[in-house]
């Protein structure tokens, strides 16, 4: 599959080394051969301990005493490095006798004449040459098999320490073909209608390429999927492979990265060689920004950059395709702004498909897919769940469904009901509820007024997100939270941003109005409004004092620059304008809460009593919202609906350390 030829160099080298070092160890008997007269002279001197006589071969093995062996070693030191591993004692001499009867008579006579001799004799079966050859061959096979496993299976396959030694330049791509077919199709991809239309043409080209080539069209070299994390880019690529029914090579951009020089470029070459051999095929590189980052950036050492070499090889391979190879490169990333311009040009990645967060009807389709395997109660409305999850990605919705099933099982429910899903969204966004967390009464009262301040401002200003639930039960790292249902809009006006900033500052303003002092509980609130004010002034050009100027760099090149795109004088104006926006909205929040202090007290007391209040409780205190007729006309269910803030409302209030905060 990887076009690997068997390398005979290492087996030959191993055999040569074993033959060189192991000839004495595994070879035949290397004992010195002597005649009968020499044997009997040694025997008379008392140096022979035992004689092993083989009747059918007319040979005998002579074993010396320990003293004689020590004396012989001093004269001729042992040179065999494997002598320590010998399993049985080796004969010191071999004597070839003529007539066995005469040999035994002479042996008995010498022993009788010398009463002090302790030499013994034994008889054994003759050694078969075939048996010696067979045993040696089996030992050689076992040793070579062990070396082959260690060097070629474990190292070559990456199964042990030091893996990939002999195949480090080979591609790590996993191949899905007719043997391991991908079962994912476009039916399994909910939503993403626009993206599916784009990639369906790629599938059609792989199936019926002649339909396009006969008119002069060329196969697209590459398709880049861009979008936030969890929106289904990888799933869409798998569906393309499942629909096209062609070999699909899948790997990550980090699979090309290695500490050895030249490995990344070698893996790119091997990957494209495999794909061309199995044409038509698809190469899918997930998180391509690992190797596709713009060249020449952040390389202060001036040395060789392995990542850039890998990118250069990728650019060369994508340009080297012929129109008849039918190989398409698909890639996915959520950071297209940092990719190299040469990689993004036409002829390499011809198409860039943006995979956005799902809309309301797409979220309903995604819920339909993930709820197929879940046992649902009758009160679960998919349309309601889709409305409660604006800004959720496909991965987030899958997590909601799984968490709801776990919560239902934890509560011993027979099926997953509506409340389980609402609790699951609460759990995912806010963290685990901590009802047993010890809070002093004074701190609990401050948290109640803090959250009531958020709720009051959001109810009394026109463009703030509709509030659905307020709680002072600790959850995650926060001591309280206010839950909103933001409007799904594509554009945001200045008034809408200012109203949302005012509502965010309502918690600290309530502390100032009621207690005449402030606490650290507004950390996440201040972080949120500061980022929002900075965006208004420096990105969106919504400040009249700064003007219609944006210092935002969509190409991502500014992150490598040490300087700012404006002067020190402009920086001073920007800082002053950001402070003015925030302070104006804070004073506005203080004024609103001062004018409605009695209602703020009523809401805070109700929150202290119930710990969790809903939209109906706010309507009892404040009445209907005059500018929200479409919401006030609809019946409000007494549930715990929760939401996820849209991307432009990046509030991280839950992460305020040990202090009251709002979501």
N, C-alpha and C positions, 0 to 999 in steps of 0.2 A: 504494500500500500504506500510505503514511503520511498519506493524506488531504491531500497538499500541492497547493495551487492554484498555477498559474504566476503569478509576480509580474511584471507588465508595466512597473512603474515604472522599474526599472533599465535595461532595453533602451531605453525612450523617453529616459531621461536621457542615456544614452551617445550615442544618435543626435543629440540636441540639441547636446551638447558638441562632437561631431565636426563637425557642420554649422557651428557657430559658429567653431571654431578652424581647421578644415581647408578652409574654402571657397576660400581663396586657394591652398592647397597642391594640392588635388585638382580644383579648378574648371578652367574653360577658360583660354584665352590672355588675359592681362590687359594685354598690351602696348598702348601709346598709338597711336592711329590718326592718321596724317598724310596730307596730299595730296602730289601729285607735286612741286609747287613747293617745299614745305617740305623734302621729301626731297632734292631737288637742291641746295638751299641748304646743308643739313647736309653733303652729299657734297662740295661745293666747299670747305667749311671743313676737310676732311680728317679728319672724325670717324667716318666710316663705314668699317668693316673689311670687311664682307661683306654681300651681298644675296642672299637665297634666294627665287627667283621660282617661283610656282606658276602654270603656264600655264592650267589649266582653271578656276581660281577668280578670276583677275584680281587676285591679291593677292601681296604680297612681304613677307618678314620682313627687317627691317633690324637688323644687329648692329653696335654701335659698337665703337670701339677701347677699349683698357684705360684710357687717359687720359680719354677722353670719359665712360666709365662712372663713373670716380672722381669726376669733376666733377659728374655728374648725381646721384650718391649724396649728395654734400655738400649739393646744393640740395634734394633730396627724399629723405630717409633711408628705408631699407627698413623696412617695418612688418609684413611677413609673417613670423610666427615659424617657419614651415616652409621658409623659403627655403634653409636650410642642407642640407635633405634632398632638394633637387631633383636628379633623375637626369640631366637633359640641360639645356644652356644655353637660356635663354629669350630670345626676341627682345626688343630694346629698343623698336622701333617697328614698326608695320604700315602699309604704304602700299598704297593701292588705285589701280591704274593703269587707264587706259582702253584704248588700243590697244597691244598688246604690242610691235608693230614700232616704233611711234613712241617708246615708252618706252626701247627698247633703243638706237635711234638717238641719242636725247638723252643717254643714259648713256655711250655710246661717245664722243660729241662732247666732253662735259665732261671725260672722262678723257684725251682726246687734247690738249685745251687746257691741262690741268694735268698736266704730266709727273711731278710728285712724288706724285700720288695713287696709293695702293696698294689701292684698293677693288677687291674681286673680286666676281664674280657666279656663282651656281650655280642649277640648276634642280631642282625637286622635285615629287613627286606631290601633288595637292591633298588636304587633310584632309577625311575623311568625318565628318560629325556623328554618324552611327550608331556608327562605331568609337569615337569619344570617349566616347559614352554607355555603350557596352558595357564599355570598359576601366574607367571610373569605377565602374560597378555592380559589377564583379568585385572591385575594390579595397575597396569598401564592404562587400561580403559577407565578404571575408576578415577585415577588421578586426572586424566585428561577431561573427563566429564565434570569433575569438580572445578577445574580451572575454567572450563567453558561456561559453567553456570555463574561463577563469580565475575568473570570479565565481561561476558556478552549478554547474559540475562539480567543480572542485577545492576551492573554499571551501564550497559547499553540501554536498558529499559528504564533506568532511573528508579529502580526499586530499593536502593539502599544508599547509605552515606556515600557521597562522591558520585551520585548518579549522573547520567547523561555524559559520561566522560568520552565515550566513543560516538555518541550521536548528539552532541551538544549543538551542532549546527543544523539539526533537523527540525522541521516545523512541529509545533505542539498542537496543531489544529486537530480537532476531533471531526472525523468524517461520518456523515450520515448519508447512506446510499440505500440501494435495494436490500442490503442485509440488515440495516438498522434504519428503517424508514421513519421519518418524522410524521406523526399523526395529526399535528396541528394544521388546521385549515382556516380560511377566512371566516368560516362560521363560528370559530372559537374566539374571534377577535370582535368584541362588541365596541360600538362607537367607531371613531376614527374613519368615518366614511370618506372624507377627502383624501386621507393618506392611502386608504385601500384602493381607491380609484387610480392613484398614481402608480402604485406597485403592481396592480393587476396587469398593466401594460407590459411590465417587465416579465411577468409570468407568461403572458401571451407570446412575447418575443422568444422566450426559451422553448416554448412548445411549437410555435409556428414561425420560425425565424425567416423562412422563405417569403412569407407574406409581406415582410418589410424590406428584405434585401433585394427583392426583384424590382422594387420601385426606387432603389438607390439609397434606402435608409441604412443606417449603421446601428449596431447594437450599442446601447449606452454603456460606457465604461464603468461608471460607478453611480451609486445612489446613496446619498447621505441622509440619515434620519436624525433630525434635531428636535429636541424638546426637553421639558423638565423631567426629573427622575420619576420613574414609576408610571409613565404614560403609555407604555406598551411598545416601545421601539424594538426591543429584542423579540417580543412575542410576534410582532408584525413580520420581522425577518424570518422567523421560524414558519410562519404561515406561508410566506412566499416559497420557501423550500418545500413545504408539504404540498402546495398546490402544483408547483412546477414539476415535482417528482424527478429531480435531478440531484446529483451529488452536492452536498452542502457542507462546506468546511467552516467550522465555527471555532473562533478563538478570541482572546482578549488582546487589547493593545499591549498590555504588560507582559504577554507571553513572548514578545520579541526582545524584551529587555533582559540583559544578562551582564555579569561583571566582566566577562571576557571580551576583548576587542574583536570586532568582526562577526560576532555570533548573531546579532540582530539581522544584519544584512544577509547572512547565510540562511537564516530561517525564512526570510522573505523570499529568497530565490527558490528554496525548497518548496515552500507553500505554493508558489505560482507554477512551479514545474508539475506538482501533483495535480493542480486544478486543470492545467492544460492537457495533461494526460487523460483526464476524465471528462473533458469538454463534451457537452455543455455542463457548466457547474456554476455554483455560487460560492463566493468567499465572503464570510461575514466577520467583520472585525468590530467587536464591542469596545466601547470606550477608546476610540481611536485617538483621542487627545493625548493618550500616554506617549505616543510616538509622533503624532502629527502637529505638535506645538510649533509655532513659528520659529524658524531657524535664526540664529544669531542673537537670540535674546537670553539674557541672564547667564551668559557664558563669559565670566570675567577672567577666568584662568588663562584663556587663550589656547588651551590644549585641545586635544582631539575629543570630540563629543560623540560618544557611541550612539546616542539617540538620534543625532542629526545624520549619521551614516545610515542608520536604519531607515529614516525617512527618505533619504536620497535614493536608496535602493527601491523603496516602495514607489516613489515617483517614476523611476526608470521602468519598473515592471509594468506599471499601469499604462505608461506610454508605449510599451513594447508590444502590446496586444495587437494581433491582426483581427480584422473584422470577422474572420471565419472561425475564431477560437470559441466564441459563445461562452465566455467567462465574464461574469458580472461581479463587481466588488460592491458589497453593501457594508455600510459602517454606521455606527450609532454614537452619539455624543450629546451631552447637555451643555457643552462649552464650545460651540462653533466659532465664537468670536476670537479664540486664541489659536485656531488652526492656521497652518501655513497657507499663504495665498496661492502658491504653486499647486498645492493639493486641491484647492477649491476651484481651480479654473476649469473651464469647459474642456472636455477631452480626458479628464480624469474623473472627477465627480461631476457628471453632467447635470444631475438633478439633486436638489436639496429639498427635502420634504419635512415640513414643520409639523410635529406631532404635539398638539396643544392639550391642555387640560380639558377633560370632557365637559360638554354642556349638559343641561338638564336632561334632555331626551337621551343623550349618550350615557349618562350615569344610570338611567333606568335600564338601558340595555345591558350595561355592565353588571348591575344587580341581578338581572335575569340569568346571566351566565353563572355567577358565583353562588346563586341560591338554589341551583338545580340539585345539588347534593346535600342540601340542608333540609331537615324536617321542620316545616314552618307551621305556625299557628294561623288560624283563620283571620286574625286581626292585623296581619302584616300587609301593609300597602306599599308596593314598590315605588309608586309615585311619591308617596310621603317621604320615604327614605331618600329618594333622589333629591327632594327639595331641602332636606336637612343636611346635605353634604356638599354645599357649593365649594369649589376649589379643591375637592378631593381628586386625586389621581386614581387610575385603575388599580394600582397596588394598594392604595389607601382603602379603597372599597373592598378589595379582597380581604384585607386585614380586619375591616369592620365585620364582615360576615363571619370570619373565623372566630373573632373575639366574642361575637354574640353567641355563637354556638358553645363556646367554652363557658360563658357566663350562665347560659341556660343549664348546662350540665352541672355546673357548680351549685346551682339553686335547685337541682333535682326536678327540673321541668320536663314534661313529656315532649314538648316541642319548643322551638324558638319563637318567642312572641315579640310584640312591638317594643315593650319596655326593655327587653334584652338588647335590642339593637340600639336603643337610645343610651342605655348604660354603656354599651360598647364604644359609641362615639365619645361619650364623656371620658371613658377610660383612656382612649387613644389620644385625645387632645389634651386633657387636663392632668392625666396621671391617676394613680390609685387613690381612692378616697380614704382619708384617715380620720374616721369618726372618733377614735380614742385618743387623739393627740391632745395633750394637756395645754390649755390656753388660759391665761389669767382673765378674769371678768373684765378688767379695764382694757386689755388688748382686744378681747372679743367685741367690746362695744366700739372701739376705734375701727376695727375691721368692718363692723356692720355699717357705720356711718360712711366709711370709705367706699364700700360697694354701693350703698344707697346713693352716694353722690354721683357715681357713674350712671346708675339707673335713672336718676332724676334728670341729669343733663341730656342723656340720650333720648329721654321721653319728651323733653320740652324744646329741643332744637329740631329744625325741620329735616336736615339732611343726614343726621346720625343714623346708624344702622338700627333697625327695630330690635328692641330688647325682648328676650324670651324667658330668661331665667336668671335669677341672682341667688347665690349661695354663700354662706360663710363657713361651710364645712371644709376643713383643710383638704386639699387635693394636690398630690404631687409635692412641689416645693412652695406652693402658694397657700395662703391662709384664707383666701376667698376668691370668688370669680364671678364675673358677669358675662352671660352668654348672649350673643347677638346673631342675627340672621342677615348678613350683608347682602345688599342688592347685587345681582349679577349684572355688572355693567362693563362696557369696554372703555369708556371715557369717564374721567372724573373732573369736575369743575373746581374752581378755587373755593367756592362756598361750601361744597361738599367736604373738601379736605379740611377747611377751617372748623366746620361743625364737628367733624370726627376728632380733631385735635382738642376741641373744647370738651367733648365727652370724655376723652382719655384723661384730661386733667381734672375731671370732676371729683375724683377720689381725693386728691391732695387738697383741692379747694374746699371740700366738705370738712376735712380735718381742721382747716384754717378757720372756717366759719363756726364750727361747733366747739372746738377745743382751744382755739386761738393759738395753736402751734401745729407743727407738721412733724411727720415721722419718716423713717426710711422705707416705708411700705410702698412708696410711689416710684421705686427704682425702675421697674420695667415700663411704667407709664412715661417717665421722663425720657427713657431710651427711645421709646416709640415715637413720641412727638418730636424729639430732636432729629431723628432720621427723616421724619415726614417733612419737617421744616427745611432741612438741608436739601431734600429732593425738590421742594417747591422753588427754592431760591437758585440752586446750582444746576438743576437738571431740566425742570419743566418750564422755567422762565415765568413763574407766576407771581413774582415780586415786582411791583411797580418801581421800587427804588433801584433795583439792579437792572431791570429791563428784560427784553426778550432775548436773553442770552442763555445758552446751555453749555456747560463745561463737561458734559458727559461724552465719553469716548466709546462708541459702540464697537470699535475694532479691538479693544482690549490692549492697545499699545501703551496706554498711559500708565499701566501698572509697572512698567519697567523704567519709568521716568522718575528721577529724583525731584524734579521741579514741579511747580504748579502752573496751570495754563493761564494764570492771572497774576497781576502785580500784588505787592504787599498792601497798597492802598485799597485795591478791590477786595482783598481778603478781609481787611478791616470792615469794609462796608457789608460784606457777606455775613460776617460774624454778628454785626450789629443788627442786620435784618433778620437773621435767624432768631436772635434773642427777642426782637420786637414782636415777631409773629407769635412766639410762645407766650410771652408775657401778656400780650393783648388777649389771647384766648384764656389765659389763667384768670385775668381780671374779669373777663366776661363770665367765666364759670362761677367765680365768687359772687358776682352780682346776681346771677340767676338763682343761686342757692340761698342768698340772703333774702331775696324777695319771696322765696318759697320755702322758708325755713320750717314752717309748721308742717308742710307736706313731707319735707325731708325727715323730720322727727317721726312722723307717723310711719313712713316707710322703713326707717331704721328700727323702730320698735317692733314692727311686724316681722322684720327679718330676724331680730333677736329672739322673737317668740317661736317662729316656724323654722328658722335656719335656712329654708329654701322657699323662695317665693317665685311666682310665675307672672305671666302677662296680665292675668285677671286681677291680681293683687294691685298692680300698678294702675289698672283702669279704675279700681275702687278709690284710689287715692287721688289720681290726676284726671280721671275721665278719659274719653276717647281722644286720640290724636287727630286734630282737625285736618292735617295735611296727609293723612294716611287713610283715605276712605276705602281704598281697595283692600286694606288689611282689616279695618274695623268692621266691614260688612260681613266678613267671613266668620263663621263660628270658630272659636279658639278652643282646642281640646286641652284638657287638664293633664298634660303629659310633661315630659322633661326633654323637649327637643333641644339639640345642641348642634353646633356648626363648626366649620373650619374656616378661618379667615382667608380671604383671597390673597393672592400673592402680593398685591400692592399694599395690603394692610398687614405688614409683618410685625405683629405685636407679640412679644415674647414675655408677657406679664407673668406667666406661670413660673418662670425661672428666677423670680426675685427671691433672694436667699432669706429665709426665715422672716418674711415680712408680708403683710397683707397686700394683695395685688388683684388685678382684674385681667380677664382674658380679652 
